């Protein structure tokens, strides 16, 4: 392999970020190796044209997302998202090992191997995930057509009257309705879709040109949707909300009480988190990415939904996040079902939450009320902004890129460029998973209930910090290593294939970025089921 290749540089960057991360969070690292394998480029390129979940007429659209996403994995990055993901996932592996040791496993030979290319792949999992279950094809296609519309700020920016760019972020139709009405668009909100894109973009561009960028940002939030003026990093950090986000630690971990907690027994073959009950109150990508990591390490994850998997509005965006989970269908407007949710809360070891703050308060399920129901619970909360300023505002991953200056740093103020895939969904989700794993370990050692908090914009700010780190170069000492190949079989295939999932057929989820020798990847941890009445009995 060429020692100066982009993949090689990403492995070295992962080392730098990893060393900083374990130092700042005081994580005891197991031996960790970052692998830059030149074979991955050809392997990934071939995978772009196989295992396509859409039928022939729409297959080229999926390929058009995959090919550039994969190519960027093997090119230099201005924002080192691949290296940062590799570092955080490797840190998760070390803490998961600590949990196994605390529960009585022999982990003396535990090591982490982190394939840098597969770590980068985690940011484009959305496009690579596969299924061939017939009942699910139509809902996922319809979901993709709805979200790929002129309001999608991931793809489309608009120039305001003051010459500044704005982006809108309304990935649920309920939010799109609010924004369309606030902008007085020419047709109903649900008529904006992929088919009408060219005409719709012209209309939105004309509407936006009547306002200043700041006025459009205010209008977006005031109506209950979200959108932003695209800022430079300097503008972001100088703003009230930017300063508040910068003041947050990467992971805020608060011990809420000293309640005694029964220590879990020795793990079973599912992994170090086996028997740990996680109640998943998350949606779309970022929150589910956190609980999926916990499931991969063996946790029993119960996902709460109002309807079945197939009928979810954003099935396209959510599919990958269902891996490893059981689902229970509950409507909190029905008293009996709300009571069932409260009973599950009492049983949970961990609750992961990623809806807009305050969404569940009207049901008596605020964080405060949840802690009254279960004082020992670990409440893992992923918001968009800070835990002080704008803490109750909605927001989405691409907005986090645009408002924090990442898309400007990756391009320019005149021509901002979003990052590869949706890293500001997956990356903060992985950060929350790391914080949750740390809280689980602390609860085993010390007892108590905990709150773990991070945000999409704090993850974005950390990517700025990572870019600063790699620009400064290698630290004096490195505890990790770099290698240029591995015999680990899980990376022989792009996808881990699972049968018996709720959407039918075979599901394929991208292989993981890391492998822990003490806890090898377990494909049965990726199966998901629907309509269960409670925790898995497996």
N, C-alpha and C positions, 0 to 999 in steps of 0.2 A: 504493500500500500504506500502511496505517496505520503510522506510525513507531513506535507504541507496541504493536504486535501481539506476541504471544508469539514468533512466528517471527523477527521483527526482533530481539527481545531475545536470542534464542538465537544469532543471528549475532554480536551484540556480545559475548556470553559466550564464543563460540568464539574470537574475537579475543584476549580476555583470557587464556584458557587456552593458546592457541597461543603467544602471546608469552612466557609463563612457561615453556612446555615447551621451546621452541627455545633459550631462555636457559639453563635448567638443564642441558640436554643438549649445549649448544654446537653446535647444528645451524645450518649456513649455509642460510638460507631462500631459496628462489626466490620471485618475486612470487606472493602468495597472496591470493585473494579469496573471502570467505564470502558465499554467495548466499542471500538470503531471498526466495523466489519465492512470491507469494500464490496462484499457480495450482495449487500442489501439493496444497492441501487438497481440492479437487474431484477432482483426478486420483487421489489416493490413496483417497478415499472410493469412487469407482467401482471401483477395483481390488479392493476387498474382496469384491466379488460376482462377479468374473470369475476365470478360470483357477484354479478350485478343484479340487484333485487327488483329493478324495474323492467317491464316488458320492452320489446324492441323499439317501439316509437319513442319512448322516453329514455332508453338506455344511454344515448349520446349525451343527454344532459348530466347524468351521473358521471360519466367518463370525463366530461368537461370540468367537473369539480375535482375529480380524483387526480388527473394527470398533473395540473399545475401545483396542486397541494403536495404531491409526492416529490416532484422535481425540486421544490423549495427545501425539502428535507435534506437534500444533498448539495445545497448551496449555502454560502455564508449568510448569516443573519445579522442585521443591524441591531435588532432586539433579540437577545439570546434565549428565545423561548424554549428551544429544544434542550439546551443545556440546563435551564432552570427547571424544567419538568423532570429531567433525569435526576437532578439533585434532590428535589422534593420527594420523588418516588423512592429514591435510595434511602433517604432519611426515614420514610415510612417503614421500610424494610427493617431498619435497625430497631425502631421502637416496637414493631410487631414482634421481633425476636426477644426484646426485653420482656414483653408481656408473656410470651411463651415460657421464658425462664422463671418469671414470678409465679407462674402456674404449675411449675414442676417439670417442664420439659428439659431434656438435655440438649442444649444449644451450643455446646462447646465448639462444634465444627461449623457453625453458621457463617455463611458468607453471602454477600450480595453481588450478583453480576447484573450490570445495567447496560443493555444494548442501547446505544445512543440513538440509532435510527428508529428503533421501536418506541423509544421514549418520545421522540418527535412525532411519531405516528399517533400518539395519544391525543394530540390537538386536532387531528382530522378524522377521529374515530367515526364521527357523524356520517361521513361520506363513504367510509370503508365497510361499515357494518352490513351484514348480509342476512337475508331471510328468503325462504321460498314457500312460506305458508300462504295459500291462496286467499283465505279470508282477510288477511292483513294487507295484501297488495294494494287494494283500492284505497283504504283509509290512509295509508302512508303516502300514496301518490297525491291524493286530494290535499293532504296536509302540506306537502311540498309545494303544490301549486298555490295554496293560500298564502304561505309565508314568503314566497318569492314574488313580491309585488313592489310597487313603486314606493311604499312606505318603509321598505327594508333598508335601514341605515348601514347594514353590513356591506351593501353593494352600491348604494346610491347616496351621493351627497348633493346638496343644493346650495347655490350661491344666493345669499340674502342681499338686501338693498345696500348694506354698508360694505359689501365686498367680502364678508366673512362667510365661511361655509357652515352649514348645519346638517345634522343627520337625525332621522326619526327612528324610534325603536318601539314598535307595537306588535309583539309577536303573538298576542291573543286578539281575537276578533273584538272582544269587549273593549280593549284599549284602542284598537283601530277605529271603532265607532266613535269614541270620545274625541279622538284627534281629528277625524274627518269632519265631524260636526263643528268643532272649534275653528277649523280652517274654512268652513263653508264650501266644501268641495261640491263639484257639479253633479255627483251621483252618489247613491248610497254606499256606505263604507264597505259592504260585502261584495261590491262589484269591481273592486280593485284586486286584480290577480295577475298571474303570470301571462295569461293570454292577452290582456289589455295593456301590458307594460309600456310599449312605446308611447302611446297616447297619454297614459297616466303620468309618466315622467314629465312630459311637456306641461301638463296641467299643474303638477306640483311645483315645477320650476317657476312657473308664472306666479303662482300664489306666494311662494317664498320670496320672490323678488320685491314684494310689496312691504316686507317687514325687515327690521334689523335682526341680526342673528340672536342677540340677547333677548329680544322680544319674543322670538319663536321658542327659545328655550323656556322662558317663563310661561308662555301660553301652553306648551306641551305638558309641563308639570302641573300647572294650575287646573287643567281639564282632567287630570288623572291618568294621562299617558306619560310618555317620556321621550325626550329629544334634547339635543344639546348644541351649543355653539362649539365648534371644533377649536380646541385650545392648544397652545404650545405648553411644554412642561412648565416653563417659567410662569405663564399665565395661570395655569392650574395651581401651582404651589403657592401663588400669591393670593388666590381666592380663599374665602372663608372656609368653604367645604374642603378644598385641597389642603389647606393648612391643618384642618382637623384630621383628615385621613393620614397625613404625614406624621401626626403626633401619635397615631395608633401604633401599637406594636404589630408585627406581622401576624401574630396570633395572640389575642388577649385571652388569657386563661384566669378565671376567677374561681377560687374555692369558696363556695357559698355557705358551707357549714362543716361540722366535724362529725356528722352522723356516722355511726358504725355500719359497715357494710360487710356482709358475708363474703369471704373470698371465694372466687370460683375455683372449681376443681381442675384437675389436669385436663388439658385439651384433648379432643379426639382427633381423628384423621382429617377432619375438615380444616384444621389450622389453629393458630394461636388464639383466635377470637371465638372458637366454637363454644356455643352455649351463651354467648353474649347477645342479649336481645336489643335490637335497634328498631325503633319505630320511626319510619321514614315519612316525614311531612315535607317533602320537597317536590320540585317539578322542573320541567324542561331539561337543562343539562348540568349546571354547576352543582346544585345540591345533590342530585342523583349520582354525580361522579364521586362525591364524597362517600356516600353510603355503598356504592358499588365497590370501592376499595375495601371497605370494611367487610363486605360480603366475600370478596376474593380471599381475605384472610380468615374466612370461616364463620363470620358473624351471622346470626339468624335475623335477617332484615325483613320487616313487614312494612310494605308500602301502602299507604292509605290513599284510596282513589274513590271518586263518586261513581265512576262507571268502569267498565272492563277495559283491558288494555287496548283492544281493537278500536274502541270508540273514542279514544282520546283525541282532542282537537289537534294537538301538535304531535301526532304519532311519528312524524318524520324526525322531529328534533329529540323526542324522548326515547325512542326505541333502544338505543345503546345503553341508556341509564337504567333499564329494567333488569339487566343481567344480574343474576344471583339473588333475586328478591321474590318473596311471596307477596301477593296483593290481597287486601281486604277492601271491599266496596262499602263505603259508609257515606251517608248524607247527613251532615251535622244539623240540618234543619229538621230532621226527624228525631224526636227526643230519645227513642230507644237506641238509635244508632249513635247519637252523641254520647249516651251513657256507655255504650260499648267502647267508644274511643277513649273515654276516661278510664275505663277498666284496663285497657291496654297501656295507657300512660302509666298507671300504677305499677305495671309489671315490667316496664322497660328499664334497661340499663342505660340506654342512650336514646335521645331524640334528636334527629337531624331536621332542621327547619330552614327553608329558603324562600318562603313566600314574603311578600311585602310586610314589613313589621306592622302589627296591628290587625292583620287580616282575620285572625281567629279569635280576637278579643271578644267579639260579640257572642261567641259561643262559650265564653268562660274558659278559653284556652290560651290566654296570654301566658307569657313566660312565668310571670308571678303565680298565676293560678295553676299552671302545670307543676311548678315546684311545690305548691301546697299539696297537690295530689301525690307527688313523688319527690320528697326532699333529697333522695340520694341520686337522682337522675343526672346524667351528663347531658346538658342542653347545648347542642352545637348549632350555632346560628350563622348563616351566611347572608349578609345584606349587600346592597350595592355601594353605599357610601360609608360615612363614618358612623360610629356608635354614639355620636353626639349631634353634629350638624348634618341635616338631611337624613337622619336615620330612618325616617318613615317614608321616604320617597322611593318610588319604584325605579328600577333600572335594569339594564341588560348588558351582557358582556361587550358587544361592539360599542355601546355607548361608553363603557369604561375605557376602551381604547381611545375613543375620540375626545373625551372630556379631559383625560389626564395627560394628553400630549404624546401618547405612544404612536398614534397614527401619523402625527406630524414628524416625530423623530424618525419613524420608519419611512417617511416620504418628505414632505415639506408642508409649510402652512398653506402654500398655494395649491399643492397637490398631495393631500394626505393619503396614506396607504395603510389599510388595515393589515393586521398580521395574518399569518398562515393558518387557515382553519378557524377554530373558535377557541384560542388558547385562554382567553379571559373568562371562559366558562370552565373549562377543564382544570386549568392551573389553580384558580382559587378553590375549586372543589378538592383538589389534592392537598392544598394547604390546610383546609378545614379537616380533611381526613388525618393529616399529620397531627394537628392539634387535638383531635378526638382520641387518637391512639395514645398520645401523651397523657391525656386526662384519664383514660382507662388504666394505664400503668400506675398513675398516682393514686387512683381510687383503690386499686388492689393493695398498694403499699400503705396508704394512710387513711382510707375510708373517705367519707364526705361526698357532697354533691358539687358539681362543677358547671360553670358556663364557659363555653369556648366560642370565641367570636372572631371572624375575619370578614373581609368584604371584597367584592369584585374590584373596586378601585384601589383597595390596599394591595391586592395582587398585582394590579397594573403598576402601582408605585414601586413595588418590589422588583418588577421587571426593569424599571429604570435603574434601580439600585444594582441589579445584576449586570446590566450593561455597563454601569460605572465600574463595577468590580473587574470585569474581563478587560476593559480598556486599560486598567492599571496593571494587569498582568498577574503572573503567578505569585502566590504568597511564598514566604521563605521555606515553609515546611508543608508537606503534603502527606496525609495518612492514607489516601486512596491511590489507586494505580490506573494505568491505561493499558489496554490490550487490543489486539487487532483481529481477534477471532475467538470463537467459543464452540464447544460441542453440545451446548444446551439444546435439546430437541424441540422445545416449545417454539423456538425461533426458526425452525425449519419451515413453518407454515405461517402465513400472514394472519390466519383466522383460527380461533378455537371454536370448534363446531359442537353445538349442543342440540340434542333432540328432546322432544317432550315439553317444549315451552308453550306458553299460553297462546301464542300467535300461530301455532301449528308449524308443521314442516321442520326444517333444519334452520337454526339460527347460527350465524357466524359473527363472533366478536373479535376485534383485533387483539392479537397476542400482547401480553403485558410488556411494559418497559423494563421491569426488573424481575429477577428470579432469586429467591432466597433458598439456599441449599438445604436449610433446616425445614423449610415449608414449601416444597415444590408446587408449581401451579397445578390446581385441581379443577378440572373442567366441570365437575359436578357442582362446584360452587357458583357456576354461571347460569344454571337453569332457573327459569322464573315461571311461577304458577299464578293463577288468577282465581279470585273469589273465595280464598281461604277464610275460615272463621277466626283464625288466630295464628299464633306462632307455629312454625314448622315443628312437626313431631319427629323428624328424621334424626 
